[in-house]
Amino acid sequence: MRQKRLLPRKTSFVECRPVLVFIALAMLFSAEVFAMDTPVGDLDIYSSTKYRVQWSNSPDKAMVPNDSSDQDFYQLLGLDWNIADSGFTFHFLGKYSKDLDGTPEGSIFQDYIDTWDERQLFNPYYAYIEKMDILPSIDMRLGRQYAYGAETVQFDGLWVRANNIYNFFSVEGYGGMPVQTYLDLNRDGIGGVNLEVYPMKNLIVHLDSTFYKENSVELWADWRMADFANMDAHWAWNNFRNDYISLGFSGEVHKTGTTIELSFYTNFKNNTIQEFIFDYQSPEVDLGNDIKRFYLQREQGYYHSIISISQEVPGIEGVACFFRYARRDLMNRDDENLYNTDFQSFTTGVNLNDIFHLHGFHFSFGYTRWWEDRATQANGRKMYEAVSDSWFIDFSQRFLERFEIAAGLYFKDEDVNAMIEGEAAHHYYGALKYEVFHAAWAELKYEYERDDYYKEFGISDINSLTASFNVRF
């Protein structure tokens, strides 16, 4: 379930006042802004400010607090500083989160920031010094940072890369102390080595490794076969046991406007107590709503294949049809449960962009059928639906140069397999975006969700209103 934190249906003007003040300030701030050239070097700053209020009916389940509202504030700040005449650059990205009205323990809307006594949290995602060519063809970073290899690792320490050795390979290594804001991990050191080889033109082969309590290794290759075709392959191990294998192909026929993508993924059963779980605090993810890897220990082995095709409609510029077919088969059908099942699905629809000379126009419409044949339960009845149908629409239109409106919906006629499909049964949204100037924009967005799973916690639906202001200079 997506953890939500909500506001009562009868919302007073006082409760909404932060939204109104926020929008007013964004509209008044209309001066042109440029990249900052200062005596200490060039500064590139990004700021994203967000206020969110959520509400629903009061929970009516035993042992669930009667908490039906929540208000939160988020401030994301990024900085890239090219330190004058030094050759060094400093990079920073951090997020401050504040629960404005408090959430009682055990509330269905409780988020990670509510586990802290002061209901607030500052998370520096990265803050490091970088020097390119600190030695010939050698780059270095020092500080809090991410390393990308066999695992995505956030750590405090050192990263070094040697580039294009003999024009045949590059190698990078990193090490330090892992960072984990939301889990109390043992402060054992973490490190890794990545090897990048160029055996032929347009072919890159990687052998990446991460060493912690469990050792993770990944071998992958990316081959640009031609201007219109690309292939990639991955094979990963965890403690010398198979983790996953994936193969992918994408191609485009420019003459006909046809794009095709094929993928095959094999997930092996997780036999370990805990896999690598380092990247919960991603700056692009709202942790209270979108942590998916918690179910790793419940995933069984399966095969998953997908084919996707997009076709431009001849003679009608900006119109394209798309089709997607997916199939999953468990390695062992006896492992079927809430999180694991064989299934098939197909999706079809149409994209419309800037048609009829409508600049800034976008419209997507699609339909999905999902079906499975899960084993019957002891009483002879199926616990889950065998077939479900869903529809989705996304629309946006830019007007008066600075304004953009957007709306959309996702509607599913049955919703029991949400854990597997990853979508709420009903989701509707509407948004108004205003470009204050070329590097700043304000947005007001309303969302509604309804899901069968919410009934387990005594609520029927969730509403949210989010005001955000973003600027880069």
C-alpha positions in Angstrom: 0.0 0.0 0.0 1.1 3.5 -0.7 1.4 5.2 2.7 -0.7 8.4 2.6 -1.3 11.1 5.2 -4.6 12.9 4.8 -6.8 15.9 5.7 -10.5 16.0 6.8 -13.1 16.5 4.2 -14.3 19.8 5.8 -11.1 21.9 5.2 -11.1 25.4 6.6 -9.7 28.5 4.9 -7.0 28.6 7.7 -5.9 25.0 6.8 -5.6 25.9 3.1 -3.9 29.3 3.7 -0.4 27.8 3.2 -1.4 26.9 -0.3 -2.7 30.3 -1.1 0.4 32.1 0.3 2.6 29.7 -1.6 0.9 30.4 -4.9 0.9 34.2 -4.4 4.6 34.3 -3.7 5.3 32.2 -6.8 3.2 34.5 -9.0 4.8 37.7 -7.6 8.4 36.4 -8.2 8.7 37.2 -11.9 12.2 38.7 -12.5 14.6 37.2 -15.0 17.3 35.0 -13.5 20.5 33.9 -15.1 23.4 31.5 -14.1 25.4 33.2 -11.3 29.0 34.2 -12.3 30.6 35.2 -9.0 34.2 36.1 -7.9 34.5 32.7 -6.4 33.4 30.8 -9.5 30.3 29.8 -11.4 27.2 28.7 -9.4 24.3 26.6 -10.8 21.5 26.3 -8.2 18.3 24.3 -8.3 15.5 24.7 -5.8 12.2 22.7 -5.5 9.7 23.8 -2.8 6.6 21.7 -2.2 3.7 21.9 0.2 1.2 19.0 0.3 -2.0 18.5 2.1 -3.9 15.1 2.1 -7.3 14.0 3.4 -9.8 11.3 3.5 -12.6 9.9 5.6 -11.6 9.0 9.2 -10.3 5.4 9.6 -12.9 3.1 11.2 -10.7 0.1 11.9 -9.7 -1.1 15.4 -6.2 -0.2 16.5 -5.9 2.4 13.7 -5.7 5.9 15.0 -8.5 8.2 14.0 -6.1 10.4 12.0 -7.6 11.7 8.7 -5.4 14.5 7.7 -1.8 15.5 7.1 0.2 18.5 5.9 3.9 18.3 4.8 6.6 20.6 3.6 9.6 19.6 1.4 12.6 21.7 0.3 15.0 20.2 -2.2 18.2 22.2 -2.9 21.0 21.4 -5.4 24.2 23.3 -6.0 27.0 22.9 -8.6 30.0 25.2 -7.8 32.9 25.5 -10.3 35.4 26.8 -7.8 37.3 29.7 -9.6 40.7 29.0 -11.1 41.1 25.8 -9.1 39.9 23.0 -11.4 37.8 21.7 -8.5 34.0 21.6 -8.5 31.7 21.1 -5.5 28.3 19.3 -5.9 25.5 19.2 -3.3 21.9 17.9 -3.2 19.8 17.8 0.0 16.2 17.6 1.0 14.5 19.0 4.1 11.2 17.3 5.1 8.8 18.6 7.7 5.6 17.1 9.1 3.6 20.3 9.7 0.8 19.0 11.9 2.0 15.8 13.4 0.9 12.2 12.8 0.1 9.8 15.6 2.1 6.6 15.9 0.4 3.8 14.1 -1.5 6.1 11.8 -2.0 4.7 8.2 -0.5 8.0 7.0 2.7 7.7 9.0 5.8 8.5 7.0 9.5 8.1 7.6 9.8 11.7 8.8 7.3 10.9 11.5 9.7 8.4 13.1 11.9 11.2 14.3 11.0 13.1 17.5 10.9 16.5 15.9 8.9 15.3 12.9 11.5 16.7 10.5 14.5 15.3 8.6 17.3 16.7 6.6 18.9 14.2 4.1 22.0 15.3 2.2 22.0 13.0 -0.7 25.4 14.0 -1.9 28.0 16.6 -1.0 31.4 16.0 -2.6 34.5 17.7 -4.2 35.4 16.6 -7.7 38.6 17.1 -9.7 38.8 16.0 -13.3 42.3 15.0 -14.4 43.8 15.3 -11.0 46.5 13.2 -12.6 46.5 12.7 -16.4 43.2 10.8 -17.3 42.3 10.3 -13.6 39.2 11.8 -12.0 38.5 11.9 -8.2 35.6 12.5 -5.9 35.7 12.9 -2.1 32.7 13.2 0.2 29.1 12.0 0.3 28.2 10.5 -3.0 26.6 7.7 -5.1 28.5 5.0 -6.8 26.8 3.1 -9.6 28.0 -0.5 -10.3 26.7 -3.9 -9.3 24.6 -1.9 -6.8 23.6 1.7 -6.4 25.5 2.7 -3.2 25.3 5.9 -1.2 28.4 6.4 0.9 30.9 8.8 2.5 34.3 8.2 1.1 36.5 8.3 -2.0 35.8 7.5 -5.7 38.6 7.3 -8.4 38.4 6.7 -12.1 41.1 6.1 -14.7 39.9 6.8 -18.2 40.6 5.2 -21.6 43.8 3.3 -20.6 45.5 2.4 -23.9 42.1 3.4 -25.5 40.9 -0.1 -24.5 39.5 0.1 -20.9 38.6 2.3 -18.0 38.6 1.3 -14.3 37.0 2.9 -11.2 37.1 2.1 -7.5 35.3 3.5 -4.5 35.2 2.9 -0.8 34.0 4.4 2.5 31.1 4.1 5.0 27.6 3.3 3.7 24.9 5.9 4.4 21.5 4.8 5.5 19.1 7.3 7.0 16.2 5.0 7.5 17.8 1.8 8.7 20.3 1.3 11.5 22.9 -0.6 9.5 26.2 -1.8 11.0 28.8 0.8 10.1 31.0 -1.7 8.2 32.9 -0.3 5.3 31.7 -0.7 1.7 33.6 -0.7 -1.5 33.7 -1.7 -5.1 35.6 -1.9 -8.4 34.1 -1.4 -11.9 35.9 -2.4 -15.1 34.8 -0.9 -18.4 36.2 -2.5 -21.6 35.9 -1.3 -25.3 36.6 -4.4 -27.4 35.2 -2.9 -30.5 33.5 0.2 -31.8 30.0 0.9 -30.3 30.4 -2.0 -27.8 30.9 -1.5 -24.1 31.4 -4.4 -21.6 31.3 -3.8 -17.8 32.3 -6.0 -14.9 31.1 -4.3 -11.8 31.4 -5.4 -8.1 30.2 -4.2 -4.7 31.6 -5.6 -1.5 29.7 -5.4 1.8 28.2 -8.0 4.1 27.2 -9.7 0.9 29.2 -9.4 -2.3 27.4 -8.4 -5.5 28.8 -8.8 -9.1 27.3 -7.8 -12.4 28.4 -8.4 -15.9 26.7 -6.3 -18.6 27.2 -5.2 -22.2 25.7 -2.5 -24.4 26.1 -2.8 -28.2 25.0 -0.1 -30.6 24.7 -2.5 -33.6 23.7 0.3 -36.0 22.1 3.8 -35.9 18.7 2.1 -35.7 19.4 -0.8 -33.4 20.8 -1.4 -29.9 21.2 -4.5 -27.7 22.0 -4.9 -24.0 22.6 -7.9 -21.6 23.0 -8.1 -17.9 23.9 -11.0 -15.6 24.1 -10.4 -11.8 25.2 -12.5 -8.9 24.7 -12.1 -5.1 27.2 -13.9 -3.0 28.0 -16.1 -6.1 24.4 -17.1 -6.5 22.3 -16.0 -9.5 20.4 -12.9 -8.9 19.0 -12.0 -12.3 19.6 -12.2 -16.1 18.2 -9.7 -18.6 18.3 -9.2 -22.4 17.0 -6.3 -24.3 16.7 -5.1 -27.9 15.5 -1.8 -29.3 15.2 -0.8 -32.9 13.7 2.0 -35.0 12.8 2.1 -38.7 12.9 5.8 -39.5 11.4 5.4 -42.9 8.1 3.9 -41.6 8.2 5.5 -38.1 8.2 2.1 -36.4 9.9 1.5 -33.0 10.2 -2.0 -31.5 11.5 -3.0 -28.1 12.0 -6.6 -26.8 13.1 -7.6 -23.3 13.5 -10.8 -21.4 14.2 -10.9 -17.6 14.9 -13.9 -15.3 14.5 -13.2 -11.6 16.0 -15.9 -9.4 14.5 -16.6 -5.9 16.0 -14.5 -3.2 17.7 -17.0 -0.9 19.4 -14.4 1.4 18.0 -12.8 4.5 18.7 -9.3 3.1 19.8 -8.2 -0.3 21.6 -4.9 -0.9 19.2 -2.1 0.2 21.0 1.1 0.0 19.0 3.4 -2.2 15.8 4.1 -0.3 16.7 7.8 0.1 16.7 8.6 -3.6 16.1 12.4 -4.3 13.6 11.5 -7.0 11.4 9.3 -4.8 8.8 10.1 -2.1 9.7 7.5 0.4 6.4 7.4 2.1 4.7 6.4 -1.2 7.1 4.6 -3.4 9.4 2.0 -1.8 9.1 -1.1 -3.9 12.1 -3.2 -2.9 10.6 -4.1 0.5 9.1 -7.1 -1.2 12.4 -8.6 -2.3 12.4 -11.3 0.3 9.0 -12.4 -0.9 9.8 -12.6 -4.6 10.1 -16.1 -6.1 11.9 -17.1 -9.3 10.2 -16.1 -12.5 10.6 -15.4 -16.2 9.3 -12.1 -17.6 9.2 -11.1 -21.3 7.9 -8.0 -23.0 7.4 -6.8 -26.5 6.5 -3.2 -27.3 5.7 -1.6 -30.7 5.0 2.0 -31.6 3.9 3.0 -35.0 3.4 6.5 -36.4 0.3 6.9 -38.5 1.2 7.7 -42.1 0.0 11.0 -43.3 -1.0 12.3 -39.9 1.8 14.1 -38.2 2.0 13.7 -34.4 -0.2 10.6 -34.2 1.3 7.2 -33.1 -0.3 3.9 -32.0 1.4 1.7 -29.5 1.1 -2.0 -28.3 2.7 -3.9 -25.5 2.5 -7.5 -24.5 3.9 -8.9 -21.2 4.1 -12.4 -19.8 5.4 -13.7 -16.5 5.9 -17.4 -15.6 7.0 -18.6 -12.2 9.8 -21.1 -12.1 7.7 -23.1 -9.7 3.9 -22.7 -9.8 3.7 -24.1 -6.2 5.1 -20.7 -5.1 2.0 -18.8 -6.1 0.8 -16.4 -3.4 -0.1 -12.7 -2.9 3.1 -11.4 -4.4 3.8 -14.1 -7.0 1.8 -15.5 -9.9 1.9 -16.3 -13.6 0.1 -13.6 -15.6 -0.2 -12.1 -19.0 -1.2 -8.6 -20.1 -1.5 -6.5 -23.3 -1.8 -2.8 -23.6 -2.8 -0.8 -26.7 -3.5 2.9 -27.2 -2.6 6.1 -29.1 -0.4 9.2 -28.6 -1.3 12.6 -30.0 1.3 15.4 -30.0 0.9 18.9 -31.4 -1.8 17.8 -33.8 -3.8 20.3 -35.9 -1.2 22.9 -35.2 -2.0 22.9 -31.5 1.4 23.8 -30.0 2.0 22.2 -26.7 -0.8 19.7 -27.0 -0.5 16.1 -25.7 -3.1 13.4 -25.4 -2.6 9.7 -24.6 -5.3 7.0 -24.3 -4.8 3.4 -23.6 -6.4 0.1 -22.6 -4.9 -2.9 -20.7 -6.2 -6.4 -20.1 -4.5 -8.4 -17.4 -5.2 -12.1 -16.8 -3.9 -15.0 -14.8 -4.8 -18.5 -13.8 -3.8 -18.7 -10.1 -4.2 -22.0 -8.3 -7.6 -22.5 -6.5 -7.8 -22.2 -2.7 -8.7 -25.0 -0.4 -12.4 -24.1 -0.5 -12.4 -24.4 -4.3 -12.7 -20.7 -4.9 -10.1 -18.4 -6.4 -8.9 -15.8 -4.0 -8.0 -13.3 -6.8 -9.7 -12.2 -10.0 -8.6 -14.0 -13.2 -9.2 -11.0 -15.5 -9.0 -7.3 -15.0 -9.5 -4.4 -17.5 -8.0 -0.9 -17.1 -8.1 2.4 -19.0 -5.8 5.4 -18.8 -5.8 8.9 -20.2 -3.2 11.7 -20.0 -3.8 15.2 -21.4 -1.8 18.4 -21.3 -2.1 21.7 -23.2 0.1 24.8 -23.1 -1.6 28.2 -23.6 -0.9 31.9 -23.3 2.8 31.0 -23.5 3.2 30.6 -19.8 0.3 28.4 -18.6 -0.2 24.6 -19.0 -3.1 22.5 -17.8 -2.9 18.8 -17.4 -5.4 16.0 -16.4 -5.5 12.3 -16.4 -7.1 9.1 -15.0 -6.3 5.5 -14.4 -9.4 3.3 -13.9 -9.3 -0.5 -13.2 -12.5 -2.5 -12.9 -11.1 -5.0 -10.4 -8.3 -4.5 -7.9 -7.0 -7.3 -5.9 -3.6 -7.8 -7.5 -2.4 -4.3 -6.8 0.7 -5.7 -5.1 1.8 -7.3 -8.4 0.5 -4.7 -10.9 1.6 -1.7 -8.8 -1.4 0.6 -9.4 -4.2 1.9 -7.3 -7.7 0.9 -8.7 -8.7 4.5 -9.5 -6.4 7.4 -9.9 -7.5 10.9 -11.2 -5.5 14.1 -11.3 -5.6 17.7 -12.5 -2.9 20.3 -12.5 -2.2 23.9 -13.5 1.3 24.9 -14.2 2.6 28.5 -14.6 6.0 29.4 -16.0 7.1 32.4 -13.9 10.1 32.9 -16.2 12.2 30.7 -18.4 13.9 29.0 -15.5 11.1 28.8 -12.9 7.7 27.3 -12.7 4.9 26.9 -10.2 2.3 24.1 -10.1 -0.9 23.3 -8.3 -1.9 19.6 -8.5 -4.9 17.7 -7.2 -5.0 13.9 -7.0 -7.6 11.3 -6.0 -7.0 7.6 -5.4 -9.3 4.7 -4.5 -8.1 1.2 -3.9 -9.6 -2.0 -2.4 -6.6 -2.3 -0.2 -7.3 0.9 1.6 -10.4 -0.7 3.1 -8.1 -2.9 5.2 -7.3 0.3 7.1 -10.8 1.7 7.3 -10.7 4.3 4.6 -12.3 4.5 1.2 -10.2 7.0 -0.8 -7.4 9.5 -0.6 -7.3 13.1 -1.8 -4.2 15.3 -2.0 -3.4 18.8 -3.1 0.2 19.8 -3.8 1.7 23.2 -4.5 5.2 23.3 -5.8 7.7 26.0 -7.0 10.8 25.1 -8.9 13.6 27.4 -10.0 17.1 27.0 -11.5 19.7 29.7 -11.8 
